[in-house]
Amino acid sequence: MARTPEGKVKDRIKVILDEWGCWYDMPVPGGYGRSTLDFIVCCNGYMLLIEAKARNGIMTSRQLTTSAAAKKAGAKVLLINEVVGWSELTEFLAKCKLSPSLLE
C-alpha cells in the first residue's frame, strides 16, 4: 500500500530516532484525554515532542496550544515536514547524547 506524504515523513523520523537510540511513542488519538503531537520522544532523559506534516505543512491552532504547554514545561518541540526540521532534530539529538543523562 502506498504511503501518504505525511507517512513518509513519519517513517524517516522513526529511522532517525531509532539510529540515535531514542524511546518514542506515537499516541493514537481516541477522543479521550489530552491532545498531543505525533511523537513523544525521550533521548538520554530529555523530552522532545514532534509534529510531522506533509510538504511544507504547519501546526494547527490546537497543536500550537499543545506545543506551547509542552515548551512551558521544559520540553523541546519540533515541527518537521518535507522542508524544515531535519537539521534541528539531529542537532537536538546530538546535544542530548553529549549531555549527561538526566536520569542518573
The first five atom37 places (N, CA, C, CB, O) and aatype in JSON, in Angstrom:
{
  "aatype": [12, 0, 1, 16, 14, 6, 7, 11, 19, 11, 3, 1, 9, 11, 19, 9, 10, 3, 6, 17, 7, 4, 17, 18, 3, 12, 14, 19, 14, 7, 7, 18, 7, 1, 15, 16, 10, 3, 13, 9, 19, 4, 4, 2, 7, 18, 12, 10, 10, 9, 6, 0, 11, 0, 1, 2, 7, 9, 12, 16, 15, 1, 5, 10, 16, 16, 15, 0, 0, 0, 11, 11, 0, 7, 0, 11, 19, 10, 10, 9, 2, 6, 19, 19, 7, 17, 15, 6, 10, 16, 6, 13, 10, 0, 11, 4, 11, 10, 15, 14, 15, 10, 10, 6],
  "atom_mask": [
    [1, 1, 1, 1, 1],
    [1, 1, 1, 1, 1],
    [1, 1, 1, 1, 1],
    [1, 1, 1, 1, 1],
    [1, 1, 1, 1, 1],
    [1, 1, 1, 1, 1],
    [1, 1, 1, 0, 1],
    [1, 1, 1, 1, 1],
    [1, 1, 1, 1, 1],
    [1, 1, 1, 1, 1],
    [1, 1, 1, 1, 1],
    [1, 1, 1, 1, 1],
    [1, 1, 1, 1, 1],
    [1, 1, 1, 1, 1],
    [1, 1, 1, 1, 1],
    [1, 1, 1, 1, 1],
    [1, 1, 1, 1, 1],
    [1, 1, 1, 1, 1],
    [1, 1, 1, 1, 1],
    [1, 1, 1, 1, 1],
    [1, 1, 1, 0, 1],
    [1, 1, 1, 1, 1],
    [1, 1, 1, 1, 1],
    [1, 1, 1, 1, 1],
    [1, 1, 1, 1, 1],
    [1, 1, 1, 1, 1],
    [1, 1, 1, 1, 1],
    [1, 1, 1, 1, 1],
    [1, 1, 1, 1, 1],
    [1, 1, 1, 0, 1],
    [1, 1, 1, 0, 1],
    [1, 1, 1, 1, 1],
    [1, 1, 1, 0, 1],
    [1, 1, 1, 1, 1],
    [1, 1, 1, 1, 1],
    [1, 1, 1, 1, 1],
    [1, 1, 1, 1, 1],
    [1, 1, 1, 1, 1],
    [1, 1, 1, 1, 1],
    [1, 1, 1, 1, 1],
    [1, 1, 1, 1, 1],
    [1, 1, 1, 1, 1],
    [1, 1, 1, 1, 1],
    [1, 1, 1, 1, 1],
    [1, 1, 1, 0, 1],
    [1, 1, 1, 1, 1],
    [1, 1, 1, 1, 1],
    [1, 1, 1, 1, 1],
    [1, 1, 1, 1, 1],
    [1, 1, 1, 1, 1],
    [1, 1, 1, 1, 1],
    [1, 1, 1, 1, 1],
    [1, 1, 1, 1, 1],
    [1, 1, 1, 1, 1],
    [1, 1, 1, 1, 1],
    [1, 1, 1, 1, 1],
    [1, 1, 1, 0, 1],
    [1, 1, 1, 1, 1],
    [1, 1, 1, 1, 1],
    [1, 1, 1, 1, 1],
    [1, 1, 1, 1, 1],
    [1, 1, 1, 1, 1],
    [1, 1, 1, 1, 1],
    [1, 1, 1, 1, 1],
    [1, 1, 1, 1, 1],
    [1, 1, 1, 1, 1],
    [1, 1, 1, 1, 1],
    [1, 1, 1, 1, 1],
    [1, 1, 1, 1, 1],
    [1, 1, 1, 1, 1],
    [1, 1, 1, 1, 1],
    [1, 1, 1, 1, 1],
    [1, 1, 1, 1, 1],
    [1, 1, 1, 0, 1],
    [1, 1, 1, 1, 1],
    [1, 1, 1, 1, 1],
    [1, 1, 1, 1, 1],
    [1, 1, 1, 1, 1],
    [1, 1, 1, 1, 1],
    [1, 1, 1, 1, 1],
    [1, 1, 1, 1, 1],
    [1, 1, 1, 1, 1],
    [1, 1, 1, 1, 1],
    [1, 1, 1, 1, 1],
    [1, 1, 1, 0, 1],
    [1, 1, 1, 1, 1],
    [1, 1, 1, 1, 1],
    [1, 1, 1, 1, 1],
    [1, 1, 1, 1, 1],
    [1, 1, 1, 1, 1],
    [1, 1, 1, 1, 1],
    [1, 1, 1, 1, 1],
    [1, 1, 1, 1, 1],
    [1, 1, 1, 1, 1],
    [1, 1, 1, 1, 1],
    [1, 1, 1, 1, 1],
    [1, 1, 1, 1, 1],
    [1, 1, 1, 1, 1],
    [1, 1, 1, 1, 1],
    [1, 1, 1, 1, 1],
    [1, 1, 1, 1, 1],
    [1, 1, 1, 1, 1],
    [1, 1, 1, 1, 1],
    [1, 1, 1, 1, 1]
  ],
  "atom_positions": [
    [[0.84, -1.17, 0.0], [0.0, 0.0, 0.0], [0.89, 1.25, 0.0], [-0.96, -0.01, 1.22], [1.9, 1.29, 0.7]],
    [[0.51, 2.23, -0.77], [1.29, 3.46, -0.89], [1.21, 4.27, 0.39], [0.81, 4.29, -2.08], [0.16, 4.34, 1.04]],
    [[2.32, 4.88, 0.76], [2.36, 5.74, 1.94], [1.96, 7.16, 1.57], [3.77, 5.74, 2.58], [2.24, 7.62, 0.46]],
    [[1.3, 7.84, 2.5], [0.97, 9.24, 2.3], [2.24, 10.07, 2.45], [-0.13, 9.72, 3.31], [3.22, 9.6, 3.03]],
    [[2.24, 11.3, 1.94], [3.42, 12.15, 2.14], [3.75, 12.33, 3.63], [3.19, 13.52, 1.5], [4.92, 12.32, 4.0]],
    [[2.73, 12.51, 4.48], [2.99, 12.63, 5.92], [3.53, 11.31, 6.48], [1.72, 13.04, 6.67], [4.41, 11.33, 7.34]],
    [[3.02, 10.2, 6.02], [3.52, 8.9, 6.45], [4.98, 8.71, 6.12], [0.0, 0.0, 0.0], [5.72, 8.11, 6.91]],
    [[5.41, 9.22, 4.98], [6.83, 9.13, 4.59], [7.7, 9.97, 5.53], [7.02, 9.59, 3.12], [8.8, 9.56, 5.89]],
    [[7.2, 11.15, 5.91], [7.93, 12.0, 6.87], [8.05, 11.26, 8.21], [7.22, 13.39, 7.06], [9.12, 11.24, 8.81]],
    [[6.95, 10.67, 8.67], [6.97, 9.93, 9.94], [7.92, 8.74, 9.87], [5.57, 9.45, 10.3], [8.64, 8.47, 10.83]],
    [[7.94, 8.03, 8.75], [8.86, 6.89, 8.6], [10.32, 7.35, 8.71], [8.64, 6.18, 7.25], [11.13, 6.69, 9.36]],
    [[10.64, 8.47, 8.08], [12.01, 9.0, 8.14], [12.37, 9.43, 9.56], [12.17, 10.18, 7.17], [13.5, 9.22, 10.0]],
    [[11.42, 10.04, 10.27], [11.67, 10.44, 11.66], [11.95, 9.2, 12.5], [10.45, 11.22, 12.24], [12.88, 9.2, 13.31]],
    [[11.16, 8.14, 12.32], [11.36, 6.91, 13.1], [12.74, 6.32, 12.87], [10.3, 5.88, 12.74], [13.38, 5.86, 13.81]],
    [[13.21, 6.33, 11.63], [14.56, 5.82, 11.33], [15.61, 6.61, 12.1], [14.84, 5.89, 9.81], [16.52, 6.03, 12.7]],
    [[15.49, 7.93, 12.08], [16.46, 8.78, 12.78], [16.42, 8.54, 14.28], [16.2, 10.27, 12.48], [17.46, 8.4, 14.92]],
    [[15.22, 8.48, 14.86], [15.1, 8.25, 16.31], [15.68, 6.89, 16.69], [13.64, 8.34, 16.75], [16.33, 6.77, 17.72]],
    [[15.43, 5.87, 15.87], [16.0, 4.55, 16.14], [17.52, 4.57, 16.05], [15.43, 3.52, 15.15], [18.19, 3.95, 16.86]],
    [[18.06, 5.27, 15.06], [19.52, 5.36, 14.91], [20.17, 6.0, 16.14], [19.87, 6.17, 13.66], [21.28, 5.63, 16.51]],
    [[19.48, 6.95, 16.76], [20.01, 7.64, 17.93], [19.68, 6.93, 19.24], [19.49, 9.05, 17.97], [20.07, 7.4, 20.31]],
    [[18.97, 5.82, 19.17], [18.64, 5.05, 20.37], [17.6, 5.7, 21.26], [0.0, 0.0, 0.0], [17.62, 5.52, 22.47]],
    [[16.7, 6.46, 20.66], [15.66, 7.15, 21.43], [14.48, 6.23, 21.69], [15.19, 8.41, 20.67], [14.19, 5.32, 20.91]],
    [[13.8, 6.47, 22.8], [12.49, 5.87, 23.03], [11.47, 6.85, 22.5], [12.24, 5.54, 24.56], [11.61, 8.06, 22.67]],
    [[10.44, 6.34, 21.84], [9.37, 7.21, 21.39], [8.05, 6.47, 21.34], [9.7, 7.79, 20.02], [8.0, 5.24, 21.26]],
    [[6.99, 7.25, 21.39], [5.64, 6.72, 21.26], [4.89, 7.62, 20.29], [4.91, 6.63, 22.65], [5.15, 8.82, 20.2]],
    [[3.96, 7.02, 19.58], [3.11, 7.75, 18.65], [1.66, 7.48, 19.06], [3.38, 7.32, 17.15], [1.02, 6.59, 18.52]],
    [[1.15, 8.26, 20.03], [-0.2, 8.01, 20.53], [-1.25, 8.11, 19.42], [-0.53, 8.99, 21.65], [-1.16, 8.96, 18.53]],
    [[-2.22, 7.24, 19.5], [-3.32, 7.26, 18.54], [-4.46, 8.05, 19.18], [-3.78, 5.79, 18.15], [-4.96, 7.67, 20.24]],
    [[-4.89, 9.14, 18.54], [-5.97, 9.93, 19.12], [-7.26, 9.13, 19.2], [-6.2, 11.21, 18.31], [-7.66, 8.47, 18.24]],
    [[-7.9, 9.19, 20.35], [-9.13, 8.44, 20.53], [-10.29, 9.28, 21.01], [0.0, 0.0, 0.0], [-11.38, 8.76, 21.28]],
    [[-10.08, 10.58, 21.11], [-11.16, 11.43, 21.57], [-11.24, 11.59, 23.06], [0.0, 0.0, 0.0], [-12.07, 12.36, 23.56]],
    [[-10.4, 10.86, 23.8], [-10.39, 10.96, 25.26], [-9.06, 11.53, 25.71], [-10.64, 9.56, 25.92], [-8.03, 11.33, 25.05]],
    [[-9.07, 12.23, 26.8], [-7.83, 12.74, 27.36], [-7.28, 13.92, 26.59], [0.0, 0.0, 0.0], [-7.95, 14.53, 25.76]],
    [[-6.03, 14.23, 26.89], [-5.37, 15.38, 26.28], [-4.92, 15.11, 24.86], [-4.18, 15.8, 27.11], [-4.62, 13.97, 24.49]],
    [[-4.9, 16.16, 24.11], [-4.35, 16.09, 22.76], [-2.82, 16.14, 22.86], [-4.89, 17.25, 21.85], [-2.29, 16.75, 23.79]],
    [[-2.14, 15.51, 21.95], [-0.69, 15.57, 21.93], [-0.23, 15.68, 20.48], [-0.06, 14.32, 22.62], [-1.04, 15.75, 19.57]],
    [[1.07, 15.69, 20.29], [1.63, 15.76, 18.94], [1.95, 14.34, 18.45], [2.91, 16.65, 18.92], [1.71, 13.37, 19.17]],
    [[2.47, 14.22, 17.25], [2.66, 12.91, 16.62], [3.64, 12.01, 17.35], [3.13, 13.09, 15.21], [3.41, 10.81, 17.46]],
    [[4.72, 12.58, 17.86], [5.75, 11.79, 18.55], [6.0, 12.36, 19.93], [7.06, 11.77, 17.73], [6.12, 13.58, 20.1]],
    [[6.09, 11.49, 20.92], [6.59, 11.83, 22.25], [7.9, 11.06, 22.37], [5.56, 11.45, 23.41], [7.92, 9.83, 22.29]],
    [[9.0, 11.78, 22.56], [10.33, 11.2, 22.48], [11.09, 11.45, 23.78], [11.11, 11.77, 21.28], [10.97, 12.52, 24.38]],
    [[11.88, 10.46, 24.2], [12.83, 10.64, 25.29], [14.2, 10.21, 24.77], [12.41, 9.83, 26.57], [14.37, 9.1, 24.27]],
    [[15.17, 11.1, 24.91], [16.55, 10.81, 24.49], [17.49, 11.22, 25.62], [16.91, 11.56, 23.15], [17.66, 12.41, 25.9]],
    [[18.08, 10.24, 26.27], [19.04, 10.49, 27.34], [18.42, 11.31, 28.47], [20.27, 11.2, 26.78], [19.12, 12.07, 29.14]],
    [[17.12, 11.15, 28.68], [16.43, 11.85, 29.74], [15.81, 13.17, 29.33], [0.0, 0.0, 0.0], [15.15, 13.82, 30.14]],
    [[16.0, 13.58, 28.09], [15.46, 14.84, 27.58], [14.18, 14.56, 26.79], [16.51, 15.58, 26.7], [14.1, 13.58, 26.05]],
    [[13.19, 15.42, 26.96], [11.91, 15.22, 26.32], [11.77, 16.07, 25.07], [10.78, 15.53, 27.28], [12.13, 17.24, 25.04]],
    [[11.24, 15.43, 24.03], [11.03, 16.07, 22.74], [9.66, 15.66, 22.21], [12.16, 15.68, 21.73], [9.3, 14.48, 22.27]],
    [[8.91, 16.62, 21.71], [7.66, 16.33, 21.0], [7.84, 16.77, 19.57], [6.43, 17.06, 21.67], [8.42, 17.82, 19.29]],
    [[7.33, 15.94, 18.65], [7.46, 16.24, 17.22], [6.09, 16.19, 16.56], [8.44, 15.24, 16.54], [5.31, 15.25, 16.77]],
    [[5.81, 17.2, 15.77], [4.63, 17.17, 14.91], [5.13, 17.02, 13.47], [3.75, 18.47, 15.08], [5.92, 17.84, 13.0]],
    [[4.68, 15.99, 12.79], [5.08, 15.72, 11.41], [3.99, 16.2, 10.46], [5.36, 14.21, 11.2], [2.8, 16.01, 10.71]],
    [[4.42, 16.81, 9.38], [3.49, 17.3, 8.37], [4.01, 16.99, 6.98], [3.26, 18.82, 8.53], [5.22, 16.85, 6.77]],
    [[3.1, 16.87, 6.04], [3.47, 16.7, 4.64], [3.91, 18.04, 4.06], [2.3, 16.1, 3.83], [3.61, 19.1, 4.6]],
    [[4.6, 17.97, 2.95], [5.05, 19.13, 2.19], [5.63, 20.21, 3.1], [3.9, 19.71, 1.39], [6.59, 19.93, 3.82]],
    [[5.08, 21.4, 3.1], [5.58, 22.46, 3.99], [4.5, 22.82, 5.01], [5.99, 23.73, 3.18], [4.32, 23.98, 5.36]],
    [[3.78, 21.79, 5.49], [2.67, 21.97, 6.42], [3.06, 22.62, 7.73], [0.0, 0.0, 0.0], [4.22, 22.58, 8.14]],
    [[2.07, 23.23, 8.37], [2.27, 23.89, 9.65], [1.31, 23.3, 10.68], [2.07, 25.43, 9.52], [0.37, 22.59, 10.33]],
    [[1.54, 23.61, 11.96], [0.69, 23.11, 13.03], [-0.67, 23.8, 13.03], [1.38, 23.29, 14.38], [-0.79, 24.97, 12.65]],
    [[-1.67, 23.06, 13.46], [-3.0, 23.63, 13.67], [-2.98, 24.47, 14.95], [-4.09, 22.52, 13.74], [-2.02, 24.41, 15.72]],
    [[-4.03, 25.23, 15.17], [-4.1, 26.03, 16.4], [-4.09, 25.13, 17.63], [-5.36, 26.93, 16.4], [-3.48, 25.48, 18.64]],
    [[-4.76, 24.0, 17.58], [-4.76, 23.06, 18.72], [-3.36, 22.5, 18.96], [-5.76, 21.91, 18.47], [-2.94, 22.37, 20.11]],
    [[-2.66, 22.18, 17.89], [-1.29, 21.69, 18.04], [-0.36, 22.77, 18.57], [-0.77, 21.17, 16.7], [0.56, 22.47, 19.33]],
    [[-0.57, 24.0, 18.18], [0.23, 25.1, 18.72], [-0.01, 25.29, 20.21], [-0.08, 26.4, 17.97], [0.92, 25.58, 20.95]],
    [[-1.26, 25.13, 20.65], [-1.57, 25.21, 22.08], [-0.86, 24.1, 22.85], [-3.1, 25.13, 22.31], [-0.29, 24.34, 23.91]],
    [[-0.9, 22.88, 22.31], [-0.21, 21.75, 22.93], [1.29, 22.0, 22.96], [-0.5, 20.44, 22.17], [1.95, 21.74, 23.97]],
    [[1.81, 22.51, 21.86], [3.24, 22.82, 21.76], [3.66, 23.84, 22.81], [3.58, 23.35, 20.36], [4.7, 23.67, 23.46]],
    [[2.88, 24.88, 22.98], [3.21, 25.92, 23.97], [3.21, 25.37, 25.38], [2.22, 27.08, 23.86], [4.07, 25.72, 26.19]],
    [[2.24, 24.51, 25.7], [2.18, 23.92, 27.04], [3.39, 23.02, 27.29], [0.87, 23.12, 27.22], [3.96, 23.02, 28.38]],
    [[3.78, 22.25, 26.28], [4.94, 21.37, 26.43], [6.23, 22.17, 26.6], [5.07, 20.43, 25.21], [7.07, 21.83, 27.43]],
    [[6.37, 23.24, 25.83], [7.55, 24.11, 25.96], [7.6, 24.75, 27.35], [7.53, 25.21, 24.87], [8.67, 24.84, 27.95]],
    [[6.45, 25.18, 27.84], [6.39, 25.8, 29.17], [6.87, 24.82, 30.25], [4.96, 26.27, 29.48], [7.46, 25.23, 31.24]],
    [[6.6, 23.53, 30.04], [7.01, 22.51, 30.99], [8.47, 22.08, 30.8], [6.11, 21.31, 30.88], [9.0, 21.29, 31.58]],
    [[9.12, 22.6, 29.76], [10.54, 22.31, 29.55], [10.86, 21.36, 28.43], [0.0, 0.0, 0.0], [12.03, 21.01, 28.24]],
    [[9.87, 20.92, 27.67], [10.13, 20.01, 26.55], [10.59, 20.8, 25.33], [8.86, 19.18, 26.22], [10.24, 21.96, 25.14]],
    [[11.36, 20.14, 24.51], [11.71, 20.67, 23.19], [10.6, 20.24, 22.25], [13.13, 20.16, 22.69], [10.13, 19.1, 22.33]],
    [[10.17, 21.13, 21.35], [9.11, 20.82, 20.38], [9.61, 21.18, 18.99], [7.79, 21.57, 20.72], [10.15, 22.27, 18.77]],
    [[9.42, 20.25, 18.06], [9.82, 20.49, 16.68], [8.67, 20.22, 15.73], [11.01, 19.63, 16.31], [7.9, 19.27, 15.91]],
    [[8.57, 21.05, 14.71], [7.73, 20.78, 13.56], [8.67, 20.25, 12.48], [6.94, 22.07, 13.09], [9.66, 20.9, 12.14]],
    [[8.36, 19.08, 11.96], [9.16, 18.51, 10.89], [8.25, 18.21, 9.72], [9.92, 17.22, 11.36], [7.25, 17.5, 9.85]],
    [[8.6, 18.77, 8.57], [7.87, 18.47, 7.35], [8.89, 18.13, 6.27], [6.96, 19.66, 6.92], [10.06, 17.89, 6.58]],
    [[8.48, 18.09, 5.04], [9.41, 17.72, 3.98], [10.48, 18.77, 3.75], [8.65, 17.48, 2.69], [11.47, 18.51, 3.07]],
    [[10.3, 19.97, 4.32], [11.2, 21.09, 4.08], [12.03, 21.45, 5.31], [10.41, 22.29, 3.63], [13.24, 21.66, 5.2]],
    [[11.41, 21.52, 6.47], [12.09, 22.04, 7.66], [12.12, 21.01, 8.79], [11.4, 23.31, 8.14], [11.34, 20.05, 8.83]],
    [[13.04, 21.24, 9.72], [13.08, 20.49, 10.96], [14.12, 19.4, 11.05], [0.0, 0.0, 0.0], [14.44, 18.95, 12.15]],
    [[14.65, 18.97, 9.94], [15.57, 17.82, 9.96], [16.89, 18.13, 10.65], [15.84, 17.35, 8.54], [17.35, 17.35, 11.47]],
    [[17.49, 19.25, 10.33], [18.77, 19.59, 10.97], [18.55, 19.89, 12.46], [19.44, 20.81, 10.27], [19.39, 19.54, 13.29]],
    [[17.44, 20.53, 12.8], [17.14, 20.8, 14.21], [16.98, 19.5, 14.99], [15.87, 21.65, 14.33], [17.4, 19.41, 16.14]],
    [[16.39, 18.49, 14.36], [16.23, 17.2, 15.02], [17.58, 16.57, 15.31], [15.38, 16.26, 14.17], [17.83, 16.16, 16.45]],
    [[18.45, 16.48, 14.33], [19.74, 15.83, 14.56], [20.61, 16.65, 15.51], [20.47, 15.62, 13.23], [21.37, 16.08, 16.3]],
    [[20.52, 17.98, 15.45], [21.28, 18.82, 16.39], [20.82, 18.59, 17.82], [21.14, 20.31, 16.02], [21.64, 18.48, 18.73]],
    [[19.5, 18.51, 18.03], [18.97, 18.27, 19.37], [19.4, 16.9, 19.88], [17.43, 18.38, 19.37], [19.83, 16.77, 21.03]],
    [[19.3, 15.88, 19.05], [19.68, 14.53, 19.47], [21.17, 14.45, 19.79], [19.32, 13.51, 18.38], [21.56, 13.77, 20.74]],
    [[21.99, 15.13, 19.02], [23.43, 15.15, 19.3], [23.71, 15.81, 20.64], [24.19, 15.88, 18.18], [24.54, 15.32, 21.41]],
    [[23.04, 16.92, 20.93], [23.22, 17.59, 22.22], [22.77, 16.69, 23.37], [22.43, 18.91, 22.26], [23.42, 16.65, 24.42]],
    [[21.67, 15.97, 23.17], [21.19, 15.05, 24.21], [22.22, 13.98, 24.51], [19.87, 14.4, 23.79], [22.49, 13.67, 25.68]],
    [[22.8, 13.42, 23.48], [23.76, 12.32, 23.67], [25.06, 12.83, 24.28], [24.05, 11.62, 22.32], [25.74, 12.07, 24.98]],
    [[25.42, 14.07, 24.04], [26.66, 14.64, 24.58], [26.46, 15.13, 26.01], [27.14, 15.79, 23.7], [27.43, 15.25, 26.76]],
    [[25.24, 15.41, 26.4], [24.95, 15.91, 27.75], [24.84, 14.76, 28.72], [23.65, 16.74, 27.76], [24.49, 13.65, 28.33]],
    [[25.14, 15.02, 29.99], [24.91, 13.98, 31.0], [23.44, 13.61, 31.03], [25.38, 14.47, 32.4], [22.56, 14.45, 30.85]],
    [[23.18, 12.35, 31.25], [21.79, 11.9, 31.31], [21.08, 12.54, 32.49], [21.72, 10.36, 31.41], [21.65, 12.67, 33.57]],
    [[19.86, 12.94, 32.28], [19.05, 13.49, 33.36], [18.51, 12.42, 34.28], [17.9, 14.28, 32.8], [17.94, 12.72, 35.33]],
    [[18.7, 11.17, 33.9], [18.11, 10.07, 34.65], [19.04, 9.47, 35.7], [17.68, 9.0, 33.7], [18.64, 8.58, 36.45]],
    [[20.26, 9.94, 35.75], [21.22, 9.36, 36.72], [21.23, 10.13, 38.01], [22.64, 9.33, 36.14], [21.97, 9.78, 38.93]]
  ]
}
